[in-house]
């Protein structure tokens, strides 16, 4: 029997490492900064009723920033969920089903966010 030590092992998913690690950190920082901006907006408001809350999000820059943060949150959630499915769910069919369900759910959340922010 001859053994072939020269063959390379193909590892799937290895290219996600640094890119996704960096994406997780960037999206987390963006969400933290948004939280600070929102806290400043709330703390400087004259009152905390529906109209002042609505006034904060009626500004176009705040709608846009909020949507960017929601997209960041959804990507952050996708990377985390995908990694959990890849690490802990070994049957390929179940893992693929969970990944598809997660993607569909996250896209639905993005659609809902657009609807809420811009009242489409």
N, C-alpha and C positions, 0 to 999 in steps of 0.2 A: 504494500500500500504506500502510495506516495502522498505526502501532505504538501499542500500549496500554501506556504506562508506569505507569499507575495500578494495575495488578494487583499483588497481594501474592504473594510467593513463599511457598509452604508448605514449611516445613522440619520433617521428622519427626525425633523424637528430641531436639530442642533443649531440651525441658522437663526432661530428666534432669540436666542440668549441675550446678547448685548442690546440689540434693538428694542426688544420688549422690556428689558430691565430699565433702559433709558426712558422709554415711553411711559412706563409706570411712574417713574420719578417726576418727569415733566408734567404729566397730567395731574399728579398729586399736588405739585407746587401750584399749578394753575387753579385747581379747586380750592386750595388754601388761600391763595390771593383773592379769589372771588368771594370767599367767605368773609375776608377782612373788608372788602369793598362793600359787601351787603351789610355787614355789621355797622360800618360807618354810615351808610345810607339810613339804616333803621334808627341808630342812636341819634342822628342829627335831625330826624323827622320831628315835627311838632307834636304829633300824636301817632298812635299805632292803631288806627282804625282801617277799615277796608280802603278808603279813599287815599290815604297816604301810602299804603302798601301798593295799591294800584298805580299811584303816581310814580313810585320808584320804577316800576316795570313798564310805564308808558313811554319812557324815553328810549329812542331808537338805539343808542349806544348800550343801554342796559339790556335791552332785548337781545342784541347781537352778542354781547358778552355772555349773557346767560345761556344762549344757544351754543356758543363755542364751549362753554363749560359743560353743558349737558352732553355734547358730542364727546368731549374729553372723558367724562364720567362713563359713558357707554363704551368707549374704547378701553378704558381702564378695566371696566367690568368684563369685557370680552376677553382681554388678555388673561385676567385672573381665572375666569371660569374655564377658558380653553386649557390653561395649564393644569387646572384641577382635573378636568376630564382626561387629558393626556396622561397625567401621572397616576391616577387611581382607577380609571375605568379601562380594563384590559380588552374586553370583547369589542372588536372594531365596530360592529353594527350598533351596539348600544352607545358607544362613544360618539359615533357619527350622528346618531339620532339626537343625543344630548347637545352636541355642537350646533346642529341645525335648529333645534328648538331654541337654544340660547340666542342665536343670530336673529331668528324671526322675532323673538320677544324683544330684543334690543332695538331692532328696526321699528317695531311697533311703538316702543317707548319714545324713539326719536320723532315719529309721526305725531304722537300725542303731545310731545313738547312743542312742536311747531304749531299745532292747533291751539294749545294754551297760550303760547306767547304772541301769536299773530292773529288769533281768532279766525282761522280759515274756515 
